[in-house]
């Protein structure tokens, strides 16, 4: 039920109070009170404070106990009338307050579009071009989704990868504009996590029909997120990635690829990933936990070699995730998403085969 429908149903209930106040018809009030309480539960919720308060406005009063006599009957009649009129007044006050609030909410939504229209001019040109029509037409979920797609397309044009984790983790995407050299790493991570946040928002919104975006202000805030990413990506370049220092012994492993494909060579991070899976004694899964500062990767199962956790912590989580995605592409891992959109990597049968083929991946910890 949208706000307009709520207002339309609530208005006649308030108007009915004038008649009930004049007639003091208790039976009619009881029927009206029950019907209005059900309406409030639909508009608010069963346990909303307004609903619980309205429930007490039943128009009834306490009577004097004892035998009936003229004096007691007169007092009870007066109390009954006073309680009735008091609850009619309280009901009118509560319902009128709710009605005014709903009207202001509806008016706010009607007036939000012109404000957004003027403000849209400050957004990135491509966001304006692709999203303005949808936004001004009231298609807020579609406008937000289009903004996310614009960022995805720009990442693909720059790096051939569509996600922030792959663009920075695999392609060496570099953003110019840090305020000083000593904070350049922080700046790069900030932009990387911004694009990764957009990836996750896009995934979260795509799981519902309307993306739960009905408020034009909230929709505009999502558009500014995409606009900021686009402005930052305008001043970027792809640099050659600096490889991790190689150990004295070669740390390369060849793995059998899926049928019809050539064998692949695993790098240091991918070998570490398979070692983690091999060391898990149960639940061979890796979870990616998103947070405001970026992401963390956790083994679900218990590790027979705890030293591997230290190696995992030393690797950039975005780069590690990009390598996990590549293992998925090769068929060594599978990728699933939880209801909340949390990525979960599992070892596929070819991955088990690689671990069996290379005993060094499941070697026991030193000193064991």
TORNULO-143108 format. One record per residue (C-alpha): residue number from 1; residue in one letter; x, y, z. Coordinates in pm, 1 decimal. Layout:
<rs>
<r NUM, A, <X, Y, Z>>
...
</rs>
This chain:
<rs>
<r 1, X, <0.0, 0.0, 0.0>>
<r 2, X, <157.9, 327.4, -108.9>>
<r 3, X, <123.3, 661.8, 67.6>>
<r 4, X, <-154.1, 788.2, -160.3>>
<r 5, X, <-363.9, 479.8, -90.1>>
<r 6, X, <-305.3, 514.7, 284.1>>
<r 7, X, <-425.2, 876.8, 274.9>>
<r 8, X, <-729.0, 781.6, 68.4>>
<r 9, X, <-836.8, 515.8, 321.0>>
<r 10, X, <-759.2, 718.7, 632.8>>
<r 11, X, <-941.9, 1037.6, 531.2>>
<r 12, X, <-1302.1, 900.2, 552.8>>
<r 13, X, <-1227.0, 739.6, 890.2>>
<r 14, X, <-1135.0, 1081.7, 1029.1>>
<r 15, X, <-1443.3, 1242.1, 872.0>>
<r 16, X, <-1666.4, 980.4, 1038.4>>
<r 17, X, <-1565.4, 1114.1, 1381.9>>
<r 18, X, <-1781.7, 1426.9, 1342.5>>
<r 19, X, <-2093.8, 1213.8, 1312.6>>
<r 20, X, <-1988.7, 983.8, 1597.1>>
<r 21, X, <-1929.3, 1282.9, 1824.4>>
<r 22, X, <-2278.3, 1418.1, 1761.7>>
<r 23, X, <-2472.5, 1092.2, 1787.1>>
<r 24, X, <-2270.3, 934.6, 2069.7>>
<r 25, X, <-2367.1, 597.8, 1923.5>>
<r 26, X, <-2147.6, 353.2, 2113.8>>
<r 27, X, <-2221.4, 57.3, 1886.5>>
<r 28, X, <-2127.0, 257.9, 1577.4>>
<r 29, X, <-1812.1, 377.4, 1752.4>>
<r 30, X, <-1714.9, 20.0, 1839.6>>
<r 31, X, <-1747.5, -85.2, 1474.1>>
<r 32, X, <-1557.7, 225.0, 1354.5>>
<r 33, X, <-1284.8, 173.9, 1614.5>>
<r 34, X, <-1229.4, -189.6, 1513.4>>
<r 35, X, <-1216.2, -102.5, 1142.0>>
<r 36, X, <-979.0, 191.1, 1197.2>>
<r 37, X, <-746.1, -15.4, 1417.2>>
<r 38, X, <-712.7, -275.3, 1139.8>>
<r 39, X, <-632.0, 5.4, 894.7>>
<r 40, X, <-363.5, 145.5, 1125.3>>
<r 41, X, <-203.1, -197.2, 1151.7>>
<r 42, X, <-179.0, -211.7, 772.2>>
<r 43, X, <-34.5, 138.8, 748.4>>
<r 44, X, <206.4, 101.6, 1042.2>>
<r 45, X, <241.8, -241.4, 1207.6>>
<r 46, X, <66.8, -453.1, 1467.2>>
<r 47, X, <304.2, -345.7, 1743.0>>
<r 48, X, <346.3, 20.8, 1645.6>>
<r 49, X, <311.4, 255.1, 1942.5>>
<r 50, X, <36.5, 449.1, 1763.1>>
<r 51, X, <-164.5, 128.7, 1715.0>>
<r 52, X, <-125.3, 26.7, 2078.7>>
<r 53, X, <-228.2, 375.2, 2191.5>>
<r 54, X, <-529.8, 384.0, 1959.3>>
<r 55, X, <-640.4, 44.2, 2092.8>>
<r 56, X, <-700.8, 207.4, 2432.9>>
<r 57, X, <-937.9, 467.5, 2283.8>>
<r 58, X, <-1231.8, 227.1, 2302.9>>
<r 59, X, <-1482.7, 479.7, 2440.6>>
<r 60, X, <-1545.2, 277.6, 2755.5>>
<r 61, X, <-1518.9, 386.3, 3119.7>>
<r 62, X, <-1506.3, 226.2, 3462.5>>
<r 63, X, <-1838.6, 217.6, 3644.8>>
<r 64, X, <-1917.4, 234.1, 4013.2>>
<r 65, X, <-1959.3, -118.0, 4147.6>>
<r 66, X, <-2254.2, -204.0, 4368.1>>
<r 67, X, <-2629.5, -197.3, 4352.0>>
<r 68, X, <-2798.4, 24.7, 4101.5>>
<r 69, X, <-2937.1, 346.7, 4241.4>>
<r 70, X, <-3021.4, 684.8, 4090.3>>
<r 71, X, <-2706.6, 851.2, 4215.6>>
<r 72, X, <-2471.8, 574.5, 4093.7>>
<r 73, X, <-2656.3, 547.3, 3760.9>>
<r 74, X, <-2616.9, 919.5, 3702.4>>
<r 75, X, <-2244.9, 909.2, 3777.5>>
<r 76, X, <-2191.9, 605.1, 3553.9>>
<r 77, X, <-2382.7, 770.8, 3269.2>>
<r 78, X, <-2174.6, 1084.6, 3304.6>>
<r 79, X, <-1850.0, 885.5, 3312.3>>
<r 80, X, <-1958.8, 688.6, 3007.8>>
<r 81, X, <-2028.5, 1007.8, 2812.8>>
<r 82, X, <-1703.7, 1169.5, 2923.6>>
<r 83, X, <-1500.6, 858.7, 2828.2>>
<r 84, X, <-1671.6, 839.5, 2490.6>>
<r 85, X, <-1611.4, 1205.6, 2402.8>>
<r 86, X, <-1256.5, 1191.2, 2542.5>>
<r 87, X, <-1163.1, 893.5, 2324.5>>
<r 88, X, <-1327.2, 1048.7, 2018.7>>
<r 89, X, <-1111.1, 1356.1, 2074.5>>
<r 90, X, <-793.8, 1149.1, 2127.3>>
<r 91, X, <-868.4, 937.8, 1821.3>>
<r 92, X, <-914.0, 1250.0, 1609.7>>
<r 93, X, <-585.1, 1395.2, 1737.4>>
<r 94, X, <-387.7, 1075.5, 1667.6>>
<r 95, X, <-539.5, 1012.1, 1324.9>>
<r 96, X, <-507.7, 1376.1, 1216.8>>
<r 97, X, <-139.8, 1375.4, 1313.9>>
<r 98, X, <-79.5, 1058.5, 1113.0>>
<r 99, X, <-278.5, 1199.8, 819.9>>
<r 100, X, <-72.7, 1522.2, 817.3>>
<r 101, X, <248.6, 1319.8, 830.7>>
<r 102, X, <142.2, 1105.0, 534.8>>
<r 103, X, <41.4, 1415.8, 337.0>>
<r 104, X, <380.3, 1575.9, 401.8>>
<r 105, X, <552.1, 1254.7, 293.9>>
<r 106, X, <349.9, 1244.7, -27.3>>
<r 107, X, <418.1, 1613.7, -91.9>>
<r 108, X, <788.2, 1560.6, -25.0>>
<r 109, X, <801.0, 1290.6, -290.7>>
<r 110, X, <619.2, 1512.5, -540.1>>
<r 111, X, <855.9, 1802.3, -475.3>>
<r 112, X, <1172.2, 1591.3, -470.9>>
<r 113, X, <1194.2, 1550.9, -847.3>>
<r 114, X, <1237.6, 1922.1, -935.4>>
<r 115, X, <1506.8, 1948.8, -667.8>>
<r 116, X, <1678.4, 1640.7, -810.5>>
<r 117, X, <1646.9, 1774.0, -1163.9>>
<r 118, X, <1850.5, 2079.7, -1080.5>>
<r 119, X, <2101.9, 1885.8, -878.6>>
<r 120, X, <2153.5, 1624.5, -1152.3>>
<r 121, X, <2352.2, 1881.3, -1345.6>>
<r 122, X, <2643.0, 1834.3, -1103.9>>
<r 123, X, <2671.1, 1462.8, -1180.8>>
<r 124, X, <2920.7, 1312.2, -1424.2>>
<r 125, X, <2822.9, 1369.7, -1788.4>>
<r 126, X, <2768.8, 1000.9, -1865.7>>
<r 127, X, <2558.4, 951.3, -1553.2>>
<r 128, X, <2346.8, 1250.0, -1656.5>>
<r 129, X, <2307.6, 1123.9, -2012.5>>
<r 130, X, <2207.0, 769.1, -1918.8>>
<r 131, X, <2014.4, 824.3, -1593.4>>
<r 132, X, <1838.5, 1164.2, -1603.6>>
<r 133, X, <1539.5, 1048.3, -1810.1>>
<r 134, X, <1479.7, 747.2, -1587.7>>
<r 135, X, <1518.1, 950.6, -1269.2>>
<r 136, X, <1287.6, 1235.6, -1372.0>>
<r 137, X, <1033.5, 979.6, -1492.6>>
<r 138, X, <1017.7, 835.6, -1141.4>>
<r 139, X, <1192.5, 511.2, -1240.0>>
<r 140, X, <1435.1, 529.0, -949.1>>
<r 141, X, <1549.4, 164.0, -932.8>>
<r 142, X, <1621.5, 164.1, -1307.4>>
<r 143, X, <1811.0, 493.5, -1281.2>>
<r 144, X, <2029.5, 358.6, -1001.1>>
<r 145, X, <2093.6, 32.6, -1187.8>>
<r 146, X, <2190.4, 226.7, -1499.8>>
<r 147, X, <2438.3, 432.3, -1295.6>>
<r 148, X, <2602.5, 113.2, -1172.3>>
<r 149, X, <2618.6, -18.7, -1531.0>>
<r 150, X, <2789.8, 299.9, -1649.4>>
<r 151, X, <3067.6, 242.3, -1393.8>>
<r 152, X, <3093.5, -123.5, -1492.2>>
<r 153, X, <3124.0, -32.5, -1861.7>>
<r 154, X, <3397.1, 221.8, -1786.5>>
<r 155, X, <3597.3, -35.8, -1590.2>>
<r 156, X, <3565.0, -279.0, -1880.2>>
<r 157, X, <3679.5, -16.7, -2131.4>>
<r 158, X, <3984.3, 63.4, -1917.5>>
<r 159, X, <4089.8, -285.5, -1811.7>>
<r 160, X, <3868.2, -545.7, -1991.0>>
<r 161, X, <3735.2, -635.9, -1644.2>>
<r 162, X, <3389.5, -531.3, -1518.6>>
<r 163, X, <3436.5, -553.9, -1142.0>>
<r 164, X, <3644.8, -331.9, -917.8>>
<r 165, X, <3828.5, -624.3, -758.7>>
<r 166, X, <3945.2, -755.2, -1096.3>>
<r 167, X, <4020.3, -413.0, -1243.8>>
<r 168, X, <4257.1, -328.2, -959.4>>
<r 169, X, <4366.0, -679.4, -869.7>>
<r 170, X, <4445.2, -813.9, -1216.4>>
<r 171, X, <4499.4, -515.9, -1444.7>>
<r 172, X, <4696.4, -272.5, -1230.3>>
<r 173, X, <4443.5, 10.3, -1263.3>>
<r 174, X, <4591.9, 328.9, -1117.2>>
<r 175, X, <4396.1, 641.7, -1024.0>>
<r 176, X, <4570.4, 977.5, -1036.6>>
<r 177, X, <4488.6, 1258.3, -797.0>>
<r 178, X, <4613.6, 1158.9, -451.5>>
<r 179, X, <4672.9, 1464.7, -233.6>>
<r 180, X, <5031.2, 1353.0, -154.9>>
<r 181, X, <5270.1, 1068.4, -237.6>>
<r 182, X, <5270.7, 932.3, 115.5>>
<r 183, X, <4893.2, 873.4, 100.8>>
<r 184, X, <4876.9, 745.2, -256.0>>
<r 185, X, <4823.7, 386.8, -138.9>>
<r 186, X, <4532.6, 496.3, 78.6>>
<r 187, X, <4385.9, 684.5, -216.3>>
<r 188, X, <4418.1, 382.7, -449.1>>
<r 189, X, <4253.2, 158.6, -190.8>>
<r 190, X, <3972.8, 410.1, -138.1>>
<r 191, X, <3883.4, 417.7, -508.9>>
<r 192, X, <3920.2, 39.5, -533.9>>
<r 193, X, <3680.9, -14.5, -242.7>>
<r 194, X, <3439.6, 242.5, -387.7>>
<r 195, X, <3413.1, 45.7, -713.2>>
<r 196, X, <3386.5, -278.4, -516.3>>
<r 197, X, <3102.9, -126.8, -310.3>>
<r 198, X, <2923.3, -41.8, -633.4>>
<r 199, X, <2970.0, -405.2, -743.9>>
<r 200, X, <2805.3, -525.0, -423.5>>
<r 201, X, <2522.1, -269.9, -433.9>>
<r 202, X, <2449.8, -372.9, -791.0>>
<r 203, X, <2439.8, -739.3, -690.8>>
<r 204, X, <2215.4, -663.1, -392.0>>
<r 205, X, <1969.0, -451.8, -594.0>>
<r 206, X, <1948.7, -707.5, -874.0>>
<r 207, X, <1795.9, -965.5, -636.9>>
<r 208, X, <1468.0, -772.6, -601.4>>
<r 209, X, <1220.6, -640.0, -856.5>>
<r 210, X, <1237.6, -274.4, -746.4>>
<r 211, X, <1570.2, -269.4, -562.0>>
<r 212, X, <1374.2, -123.9, -266.6>>
<r 213, X, <1441.1, 227.7, -395.4>>
<r 214, X, <1124.2, 436.8, -379.2>>
<r 215, X, <1270.8, 752.7, -229.6>>
<r 216, X, <1406.2, 996.0, -492.4>>
<r 217, X, <1657.0, 1134.7, -242.0>>
<r 218, X, <1801.3, 787.1, -175.7>>
<r 219, X, <1810.9, 717.9, -549.5>>
<r 220, X, <2000.8, 1043.7, -607.4>>
<r 221, X, <2251.4, 946.7, -337.3>>
<r 222, X, <2321.5, 621.3, -522.4>>
<r 223, X, <2369.2, 821.2, -843.8>>
<r 224, X, <2623.9, 1045.6, -671.4>>
<r 225, X, <2812.9, 731.2, -569.5>>
<r 226, X, <2838.4, 622.5, -933.4>>
<r 227, X, <2917.4, 979.1, -1040.7>>
<r 228, X, <3209.3, 1003.5, -797.0>>
<r 229, X, <3349.4, 675.3, -927.3>>
<r 230, X, <3324.7, 800.7, -1285.9>>
<r 231, X, <3498.0, 1131.9, -1207.5>>
<r 232, X, <3783.6, 942.6, -1043.2>>
<r 233, X, <3810.5, 692.6, -1328.8>>
<r 234, X, <3836.1, 981.6, -1576.9>>
<r 235, X, <4188.3, 1044.4, -1448.6>>
<r 236, X, <4327.3, 691.9, -1449.6>>
<r 237, X, <4568.1, 465.9, -1630.9>>
<r 238, X, <4664.3, 100.7, -1637.1>>
<r 239, X, <5014.5, 38.8, -1505.3>>
<r 240, X, <5219.6, -275.2, -1516.0>>
<r 241, X, <5167.7, -465.3, -1194.2>>
<r 242, X, <5464.5, -509.9, -963.6>>
<r 243, X, <5502.8, -879.5, -909.3>>
<r 244, X, <5568.9, -1018.4, -562.8>>
<r 245, X, <5934.8, -1106.0, -495.9>>
<r 246, X, <6002.1, -1462.2, -607.1>>
<r 247, X, <6131.4, -1717.3, -361.5>>
<r 248, X, <6452.2, -1905.3, -422.0>>
<r 249, X, <6262.0, -2216.4, -523.4>>
<r 250, X, <6023.1, -2184.6, -813.3>>
<r 251, X, <5670.7, -2156.4, -678.8>>
<r 252, X, <5477.3, -2248.6, -987.4>>
<r 253, X, <5240.5, -2538.0, -1026.5>>
<r 254, X, <5079.9, -2666.6, -1340.1>>
<r 255, X, <4720.4, -2772.1, -1310.2>>
<r 256, X, <4507.1, -2976.1, -1540.8>>
<r 257, X, <4247.8, -2757.0, -1709.4>>
<r 258, X, <3890.1, -2859.3, -1792.5>>
<r 259, X, <3844.3, -3081.3, -2101.9>>
<r 260, X, <3924.0, -2902.1, -2426.1>>
<r 261, X, <4157.6, -2647.4, -2262.5>>
<r 262, X, <4531.9, -2636.5, -2213.5>>
<r 263, X, <4695.0, -2692.2, -1877.5>>
<r 264, X, <4727.0, -2374.9, -1672.3>>
<r 265, X, <5011.6, -2245.5, -1456.4>>
<r 266, X, <4920.5, -2128.4, -1109.1>>
<r 267, X, <5093.6, -1830.7, -952.5>>
<r 268, X, <5188.7, -1775.5, -588.7>>
<r 269, X, <4851.3, -1649.5, -470.1>>
<r 270, X, <4658.6, -1922.9, -649.1>>
<r 271, X, <4888.2, -2185.6, -496.2>>
<r 272, X, <4821.7, -2034.1, -153.5>>
<r 273, X, <4446.9, -2058.7, -218.9>>
<r 274, X, <4471.4, -2429.3, -303.3>>
<r 275, X, <4693.1, -2488.0, 0.8>>
<r 276, X, <4422.2, -2332.3, 216.4>>
<r 277, X, <4160.2, -2563.2, 70.0>>
<r 278, X, <4391.1, -2862.8, 114.0>>
<r 279, X, <4457.6, -2769.6, 478.9>>
<r 280, X, <4089.0, -2737.0, 570.2>>
<r 281, X, <3984.3, -3047.9, 760.5>>
<r 282, X, <3613.6, -2981.8, 706.1>>
<r 283, X, <3390.6, -2742.4, 510.7>>
<r 284, X, <3639.1, -2662.3, 234.0>>
<r 285, X, <3503.4, -2313.6, 164.8>>
<r 286, X, <3634.9, -1955.5, 161.2>>
<r 287, X, <3402.0, -1666.6, 249.5>>
<r 288, X, <3447.0, -1302.0, 145.7>>
<r 289, X, <3320.3, -1062.6, 413.7>>
<r 290, X, <3252.6, -705.5, 294.2>>
<r 291, X, <3284.3, -404.6, 522.4>>
<r 292, X, <3336.9, -28.8, 499.5>>
<r 293, X, <3714.7, -69.6, 496.7>>
<r 294, X, <3717.1, -327.0, 217.1>>
<r 295, X, <3689.7, -702.8, 260.3>>
<r 296, X, <3831.9, -1000.3, 446.8>>
<r 297, X, <3862.9, -1361.0, 336.1>>
<r 298, X, <3800.7, -1637.6, 586.6>>
<r 299, X, <3841.8, -2016.1, 564.0>>
<r 300, X, <3518.9, -2180.4, 680.9>>
<r 301, X, <3680.8, -2508.7, 781.3>>
<r 302, X, <3942.5, -2569.0, 1047.9>>
<r 303, X, <4301.7, -2544.0, 922.1>>
<r 304, X, <4557.2, -2816.8, 986.0>>
<r 305, X, <4828.0, -2558.4, 908.3>>
<r 306, X, <4751.4, -2231.4, 1095.2>>
<r 307, X, <5061.9, -2066.3, 943.3>>
<r 308, X, <4869.3, -2034.9, 618.6>>
<r 309, X, <4644.7, -1774.1, 783.8>>
<r 310, X, <4944.3, -1543.0, 824.8>>
<r 311, X, <5027.3, -1584.7, 456.9>>
<r 312, X, <4665.7, -1505.6, 371.0>>
<r 313, X, <4668.2, -1189.3, 584.8>>
<r 314, X, <4979.4, -1066.6, 401.1>>
<r 315, X, <4800.4, -1071.0, 63.6>>
<r 316, X, <4576.5, -787.2, -53.7>>
<r 317, X, <4219.5, -918.2, -22.5>>
<r 318, X, <4104.2, -770.8, -355.2>>
<r 319, X, <4396.2, -929.2, -539.5>>
<r 320, X, <4334.3, -1260.1, -363.5>>
<r 321, X, <3967.3, -1249.8, -464.0>>
<r 322, X, <4061.1, -1173.7, -824.1>>
<r 323, X, <4281.3, -1484.6, -824.9>>
<r 324, X, <3996.2, -1689.1, -677.5>>
<r 325, X, <3776.5, -1569.0, -962.8>>
<r 326, X, <4038.1, -1688.3, -1209.8>>
<r 327, X, <4042.2, -2031.2, -1043.3>>
<r 328, X, <3663.8, -2033.4, -1085.0>>
<r 329, X, <3704.6, -1952.5, -1455.0>>
<r 330, X, <3942.4, -2246.7, -1488.2>>
<r 331, X, <3694.7, -2477.9, -1319.4>>
<r 332, X, <3906.8, -2547.8, -1011.1>>
<r 333, X, <3664.4, -2365.5, -778.9>>
<r 334, X, <3295.1, -2286.2, -778.9>>
<r 335, X, <3141.1, -1955.7, -669.3>>
<r 336, X, <2807.8, -1923.2, -492.7>>
<r 337, X, <2632.0, -1630.3, -325.0>>
<r 338, X, <2436.8, -1638.1, -0.9>>
<r 339, X, <2094.1, -1475.9, 34.3>>
<r 340, X, <2271.4, -1157.4, 150.4>>
<r 341, X, <2505.4, -1165.8, -150.2>>
<r 342, X, <2812.7, -1294.9, 35.8>>
<r 343, X, <3055.6, -1468.7, -207.0>>
<r 344, X, <3142.7, -1826.6, -112.1>>
<r 345, X, <3416.6, -2018.2, -295.8>>
<r 346, X, <3418.2, -2399.1, -289.3>>
<r 347, X, <3666.1, -2656.2, -417.8>>
<r 348, X, <3542.6, -2821.9, -738.6>>
<r 349, X, <3635.4, -3175.2, -848.9>>
<r 350, X, <3917.7, -3054.2, -1079.1>>
<r 351, X, <4054.3, -2866.6, -776.4>>
<r 352, X, <4058.3, -3185.7, -572.0>>
<r 353, X, <4237.2, -3356.2, -861.3>>
<r 354, X, <4507.9, -3086.5, -869.2>>
<r 355, X, <4569.8, -3125.1, -494.7>>
<r 356, X, <4600.9, -3501.6, -534.4>>
<r 357, X, <4834.3, -3455.5, -834.1>>
<r 358, X, <5060.7, -3219.1, -635.5>>
<r 359, X, <5125.0, -3354.8, -283.2>>
<r 360, X, <5324.4, -3040.0, -197.7>>
<r 361, X, <4993.8, -2847.7, -182.0>>
<r 362, X, <4878.2, -3055.7, 112.2>>
<r 363, X, <5215.0, -3098.3, 281.4>>
<r 364, X, <5193.4, -3090.7, 662.9>>
<r 365, X, <5321.4, -2778.7, 845.1>>
<r 366, X, <5691.3, -2758.1, 918.0>>
<r 367, X, <5788.2, -2933.7, 1239.6>>
<r 368, X, <5479.0, -3156.3, 1233.9>>
</rs>
